[in-house]
């Protein structure tokens, strides 16, 4: 009958332990990776709201996921009416939270709809142009009001950014903004031209 030598038994035992450790590490790595992906997916699921109006079948406020383009928003509003002039709407443009998407009728002069948080004037009135700084803003110094000037940042998100800065100290890098609740990869890229960290 064949018997293992003392050296062969030790080698077999080492091999068995190595296989068990490798399997355990692979299992935990997969588990943690799944958790990270699930967390990112949850963060991305915050919705934005846009007002679709003009020559559309179902005008009104609709709820969308961040990163949605205007043609998807129009589709959700029932599509444009036959008299709608879609050549005046950039259908490939991304929608922003709080934006109004207006579809004019054919022959109608283009309506200047402002993107959220931009300055506007009232024609024929003595109201002076609203002073809205365009940034970019230092994330470690910006006030809530300045943050709200950034397209896509409303009062609630501005407050969360300020709270994060208060609780965790100054932002070490721009990418750290992604740790604020409600800011995923899409918004992080969207805000990049308006915000920075010194």
C-alpha positions as a Python dict, from the first residue, in 0.01 Angstrom:
ca = {
    (1, 'X'): (0, 0, 0),
    (2, 'X'): (131, 348, -99),
    (3, 'X'): (202, 587, 191),
    (4, 'X'): (292, 957, 181),
    (5, 'X'): (624, 1061, 327),
    (6, 'X'): (635, 1323, 603),
    (7, 'X'): (747, 1588, 351),
    (8, 'X'): (462, 1504, 106),
    (9, 'X'): (204, 1529, 387),
    (10, 'X'): (330, 1877, 483),
    (11, 'X'): (326, 1990, 116),
    (12, 'X'): (-31, 1859, 75),
    (13, 'X'): (-141, 2036, 394),
    (14, 'X'): (17, 2367, 279),
    (15, 'X'): (-154, 2334, -60),
    (16, 'X'): (-491, 2268, 107),
    (17, 'X'): (-456, 2572, 337),
    (18, 'X'): (-353, 2794, 41),
    (19, 'X'): (-659, 2681, -159),
    (20, 'X'): (-892, 2748, 136),
    (21, 'X'): (-745, 3095, 195),
    (22, 'X'): (-762, 3182, -176),
    (23, 'X'): (-1126, 3076, -194),
    (24, 'X'): (-1215, 3278, 117),
    (25, 'X'): (-1043, 3591, -19),
    (26, 'X'): (-1219, 3559, -354),
    (27, 'X'): (-1555, 3517, -180),
    (28, 'X'): (-1513, 3825, 41),
    (29, 'X'): (-1384, 4036, -250),
    (30, 'X'): (-1694, 3950, -454),
    (31, 'X'): (-1921, 4022, -157),
    (32, 'X'): (-1765, 4365, -94),
    (33, 'X'): (-1768, 4454, -465),
    (34, 'X'): (-2139, 4373, -483),
    (35, 'X'): (-2204, 4597, -183),
    (36, 'X'): (-2014, 4888, -339),
    (37, 'X'): (-2204, 4853, -669),
    (38, 'X'): (-2536, 4833, -484),
    (39, 'X'): (-2449, 5148, -287),
    (40, 'X'): (-2359, 5342, -604),
    (41, 'X'): (-2678, 5228, -775),
    (42, 'X'): (-2884, 5350, -478),
    (43, 'X'): (-2710, 5689, -478),
    (44, 'X'): (-2783, 5730, -850),
    (45, 'X'): (-3154, 5669, -803),
    (46, 'X'): (-3238, 6020, -681),
    (47, 'X'): (-3489, 6172, -920),
    (48, 'X'): (-3506, 6516, -1079),
    (49, 'X'): (-3816, 6708, -1185),
    (50, 'X'): (-3869, 6904, -1508),
    (51, 'X'): (-4161, 7103, -1648),
    (52, 'X'): (-4254, 7003, -2004),
    (53, 'X'): (-4495, 7244, -2172),
    (54, 'X'): (-4599, 7404, -2500),
    (55, 'X'): (-4702, 7187, -2797),
    (56, 'X'): (-4688, 6853, -2614),
    (57, 'X'): (-4959, 6593, -2561),
    (58, 'X'): (-4941, 6587, -2179),
    (59, 'X'): (-4782, 6905, -2041),
    (60, 'X'): (-4682, 6912, -1677),
    (61, 'X'): (-4409, 6829, -1428),
    (62, 'X'): (-4247, 6489, -1478),
    (63, 'X'): (-4003, 6286, -1270),
    (64, 'X'): (-3684, 6163, -1438),
    (65, 'X'): (-3354, 6002, -1351),
    (66, 'X'): (-3042, 6223, -1365),
    (67, 'X'): (-2864, 6196, -1700),
    (68, 'X'): (-3188, 6184, -1901),
    (69, 'X'): (-3192, 6360, -2239),
    (70, 'X'): (-3469, 6592, -2358),
    (71, 'X'): (-3609, 6352, -2616),
    (72, 'X'): (-3680, 6101, -2335),
    (73, 'X'): (-3851, 6373, -2131),
    (74, 'X'): (-4071, 6464, -2430),
    (75, 'X'): (-4158, 6099, -2485),
    (76, 'X'): (-4267, 6071, -2120),
    (77, 'X'): (-4489, 6378, -2171),
    (78, 'X'): (-4672, 6199, -2453),
    (79, 'X'): (-4459, 6342, -2735),
    (80, 'X'): (-4488, 6663, -2933),
    (81, 'X'): (-4816, 6761, -3101),
    (82, 'X'): (-4817, 6769, -3487),
    (83, 'X'): (-4791, 7150, -3477),
    (84, 'X'): (-4488, 7137, -3244),
    (85, 'X'): (-4160, 7265, -3387),
    (86, 'X'): (-3897, 7023, -3255),
    (87, 'X'): (-3625, 7198, -3456),
    (88, 'X'): (-3626, 7467, -3188),
    (89, 'X'): (-3552, 7216, -2908),
    (90, 'X'): (-3214, 7051, -2860),
    (91, 'X'): (-3344, 6697, -2810),
    (92, 'X'): (-2996, 6557, -2740),
    (93, 'X'): (-2934, 6792, -2446),
    (94, 'X'): (-2938, 6657, -2089),
    (95, 'X'): (-3219, 6785, -1868),
    (96, 'X'): (-3144, 6962, -1541),
    (97, 'X'): (-3339, 6954, -1218),
    (98, 'X'): (-3603, 7230, -1218),
    (99, 'X'): (-3569, 7301, -1590),
    (100, 'X'): (-3856, 7395, -1820),
    (101, 'X'): (-3867, 7228, -2162),
    (102, 'X'): (-4086, 7435, -2393),
    (103, 'X'): (-4190, 7305, -2736),
    (104, 'X'): (-4302, 7601, -2953),
    (105, 'X'): (-4559, 7572, -3231),
    (106, 'X'): (-4446, 7599, -3594),
    (107, 'X'): (-4407, 7965, -3690),
    (108, 'X'): (-4387, 8075, -3325),
    (109, 'X'): (-4090, 8289, -3229),
    (110, 'X'): (-3841, 8097, -3014),
    (111, 'X'): (-3917, 8134, -2645),
    (112, 'X'): (-3605, 8203, -2443),
    (113, 'X'): (-3634, 7950, -2163),
    (114, 'X'): (-3353, 7978, -1915),
    (115, 'X'): (-3171, 7679, -1779),
    (116, 'X'): (-3212, 7655, -1399),
    (117, 'X'): (-3032, 7912, -1187),
    (118, 'X'): (-2945, 8154, -1467),
    (119, 'X'): (-3004, 8527, -1466),
    (120, 'X'): (-3311, 8665, -1644),
    (121, 'X'): (-3466, 9003, -1710),
    (122, 'X'): (-3823, 9120, -1733),
    (123, 'X'): (-3899, 9305, -2058),
    (124, 'X'): (-4047, 9654, -2028),
    (125, 'X'): (-3994, 9680, -1653),
    (126, 'X'): (-3754, 9873, -1433),
    (127, 'X'): (-3640, 9556, -1261),
    (128, 'X'): (-3261, 9537, -1283),
    (129, 'X'): (-3089, 9224, -1402),
    (130, 'X'): (-3055, 8970, -1124),
    (131, 'X'): (-2699, 8934, -1004),
    (132, 'X'): (-2612, 8568, -1034),
    (133, 'X'): (-2247, 8478, -1010),
    (134, 'X'): (-2158, 8201, -1252),
    (135, 'X'): (-1867, 8058, -1054),
    (136, 'X'): (-1667, 7851, -1044),
    (137, 'X'): (-1695, 7829, -666),
    (138, 'X'): (-1452, 7686, -413),
    (139, 'X'): (-1637, 7396, -244),
    (140, 'X'): (-1470, 7484, 87),
    (141, 'X'): (-1592, 7846, 86),
    (142, 'X'): (-1915, 7853, -119),
    (143, 'X'): (-2232, 7961, 60),
    (144, 'X'): (-2562, 7779, 14),
    (145, 'X'): (-2684, 8066, -208),
    (146, 'X'): (-2376, 8037, -432),
    (147, 'X'): (-2414, 7659, -457),
    (148, 'X'): (-2775, 7709, -568),
    (149, 'X'): (-2646, 7910, -867),
    (150, 'X'): (-2498, 7588, -1003),
    (151, 'X'): (-2736, 7421, -1252),
    (152, 'X'): (-2879, 7110, -1090),
    (153, 'X'): (-2823, 7217, -727),
    (154, 'X'): (-3136, 7316, -539),
    (155, 'X'): (-3178, 7425, -174),
    (156, 'X'): (-3189, 7067, -37),
    (157, 'X'): (-2870, 6954, -214),
    (158, 'X'): (-2687, 7278, -128),
    (159, 'X'): (-2778, 7220, 237),
    (160, 'X'): (-2646, 6860, 222),
    (161, 'X'): (-2315, 6981, 73),
    (162, 'X'): (-2275, 7243, 350),
    (163, 'X'): (-2368, 6983, 615),
    (164, 'X'): (-2113, 6735, 477),
    (165, 'X'): (-1844, 7006, 485),
    (166, 'X'): (-1937, 7095, 845),
    (167, 'X'): (-1938, 6733, 966),
    (168, 'X'): (-1631, 6603, 775),
    (169, 'X'): (-1414, 6914, 745),
    (170, 'X'): (-1288, 7070, 423),
    (171, 'X'): (-1313, 6880, 95),
    (172, 'X'): (-975, 6726, 17),
    (173, 'X'): (-1051, 6694, -355),
    (174, 'X'): (-1333, 6764, -598),
    (175, 'X'): (-1409, 6390, -624),
    (176, 'X'): (-1498, 6383, -252),
    (177, 'X'): (-1817, 6569, -347),
    (178, 'X'): (-1939, 6230, -472),
    (179, 'X'): (-1969, 6120, -107),
    (180, 'X'): (-2252, 6368, -49),
    (181, 'X'): (-2590, 6194, -51),
    (182, 'X'): (-2764, 6234, -387),
    (183, 'X'): (-2451, 6308, -592),
    (184, 'X'): (-2357, 6019, -820),
    (185, 'X'): (-2118, 5999, -1114),
    (186, 'X'): (-2352, 6188, -1351),
    (187, 'X'): (-2398, 6489, -1121),
    (188, 'X'): (-2031, 6487, -1022),
    (189, 'X'): (-1938, 6534, -1389),
    (190, 'X'): (-2220, 6788, -1441),
    (191, 'X'): (-2099, 7014, -1156),
    (192, 'X'): (-1727, 6992, -1243),
    (193, 'X'): (-1716, 7317, -1446),
    (194, 'X'): (-1884, 7513, -1165),
    (195, 'X'): (-1706, 7381, -854),
    (196, 'X'): (-1346, 7323, -752),
    (197, 'X'): (-1128, 7254, -447),
    (198, 'X'): (-813, 7460, -377),
}
